[in-house]
Amino acid sequence: MKNSEIQGLSLEELKTKVAAEKDSLAKLQFAHAITPIENPMRLKDSRKLVARLNTEIRAKELAQQ
């Protein structure tokens, strides 16, 4: 997901995306702990996406104040 796509989402959509992505990340980490996944870079990409989403949420919250 690109930053331009993230910026186009509403605050509620961002929060639901964060929750879904955190759930997906937890499942990936669990799967990787049991048996190494084929592409471990997916873990890094997922963590970065959560961080970008949280950054955009914070920016929108500050803009509303």
C-alpha positions as YAML, in Angstrom:
chain: A
units: angstrom
residues:
- id: 1
  name: MET
  ca: [0.00, 0.00, 0.00]
- id: 2
  name: LYS
  ca: [1.46, 3.34, -1.07]
- id: 3
  name: ASN
  ca: [1.56, 6.45, 1.07]
- id: 4
  name: SER
  ca: [-0.78, 8.26, -1.32]
- id: 5
  name: GLU
  ca: [-3.34, 5.49, -0.83]
- id: 6
  name: ILE
  ca: [-2.91, 5.66, 2.94]
- id: 7
  name: GLN
  ca: [-3.43, 9.43, 2.97]
- id: 8
  name: GLY
  ca: [-6.69, 9.03, 1.07]
- id: 9
  name: LEU
  ca: [-8.25, 6.86, 3.78]
- id: 10
  name: SER
  ca: [-10.44, 8.19, 6.57]
- id: 11
  name: LEU
  ca: [-9.50, 7.90, 10.23]
- id: 12
  name: GLU
  ca: [-11.89, 4.98, 10.84]
- id: 13
  name: GLU
  ca: [-10.65, 3.12, 7.77]
- id: 14
  name: LEU
  ca: [-7.07, 3.59, 8.97]
- id: 15
  name: LYS
  ca: [-7.91, 2.18, 12.39]
- id: 16
  name: THR
  ca: [-9.56, -0.90, 10.89]
- id: 17
  name: LYS
  ca: [-6.59, -1.41, 8.55]
- id: 18
  name: VAL
  ca: [-4.18, -1.21, 11.52]
- id: 19
  name: ALA
  ca: [-6.17, -3.80, 13.45]
- id: 20
  name: ALA
  ca: [-6.29, -6.15, 10.46]
- id: 21
  name: GLU
  ca: [-2.61, -5.69, 9.68]
- id: 22
  name: LYS
  ca: [-1.57, -6.29, 13.30]
- id: 23
  name: ASP
  ca: [-3.60, -9.51, 13.29]
- id: 24
  name: SER
  ca: [-1.94, -10.57, 10.06]
- id: 25
  name: LEU
  ca: [1.49, -9.73, 11.46]
- id: 26
  name: ALA
  ca: [0.85, -11.79, 14.58]
- id: 27
  name: LYS
  ca: [-0.14, -14.78, 12.44]
- id: 28
  name: LEU
  ca: [2.96, -14.36, 10.29]
- id: 29
  name: GLN
  ca: [5.22, -14.19, 13.34]
- id: 30
  name: PHE
  ca: [3.60, -17.30, 14.78]
- id: 31
  name: ALA
  ca: [3.98, -19.17, 11.50]
- id: 32
  name: HIS
  ca: [7.59, -18.05, 11.23]
- id: 33
  name: ALA
  ca: [8.35, -19.23, 14.76]
- id: 34
  name: ILE
  ca: [7.07, -22.72, 14.00]
- id: 35
  name: THR
  ca: [8.48, -23.13, 10.52]
- id: 36
  name: PRO
  ca: [10.48, -20.41, 8.76]
- id: 37
  name: ILE
  ca: [8.34, -18.77, 6.10]
- id: 38
  name: GLU
  ca: [9.59, -18.59, 2.52]
- id: 39
  name: ASN
  ca: [9.98, -14.82, 2.46]
- id: 40
  name: PRO
  ca: [10.89, -13.39, 5.88]
- id: 41
  name: MET
  ca: [10.89, -9.89, 4.38]
- id: 42
  name: ARG
  ca: [7.09, -10.06, 4.61]
- id: 43
  name: LEU
  ca: [7.50, -9.59, 8.38]
- id: 44
  name: LYS
  ca: [9.51, -6.42, 7.87]
- id: 45
  name: ASP
  ca: [7.09, -5.09, 5.25]
- id: 46
  name: SER
  ca: [4.13, -5.76, 7.51]
- id: 47
  name: ARG
  ca: [5.76, -3.96, 10.46]
- id: 48
  name: LYS
  ca: [6.56, -0.98, 8.25]
- id: 49
  name: LEU
  ca: [2.99, -0.82, 6.97]
- id: 50
  name: VAL
  ca: [1.64, -0.78, 10.55]
- id: 51
  name: ALA
  ca: [4.05, 2.05, 11.37]
- id: 52
  name: ARG
  ca: [3.01, 4.06, 8.30]
- id: 53
  name: LEU
  ca: [-0.66, 3.58, 9.15]
- id: 54
  name: ASN
  ca: [-0.09, 4.66, 12.77]
- id: 55
  name: THR
  ca: [1.86, 7.71, 11.58]
- id: 56
  name: GLU
  ca: [-0.99, 8.76, 9.32]
- id: 57
  name: ILE
  ca: [-3.53, 8.23, 12.12]
- id: 58
  name: ARG
  ca: [-1.50, 10.47, 14.38]
- id: 59
  name: ALA
  ca: [-1.17, 13.13, 11.67]
- id: 60
  name: LYS
  ca: [-4.93, 13.15, 11.08]
- id: 61
  name: GLU
  ca: [-5.64, 13.36, 14.83]
- id: 62
  name: LEU
  ca: [-3.31, 16.35, 15.17]
- id: 63
  name: ALA
  ca: [-4.89, 18.01, 12.13]
- id: 64
  name: GLN
  ca: [-8.33, 17.74, 13.72]
- id: 65
  name: GLN
  ca: [-7.24, 19.57, 16.87]
...
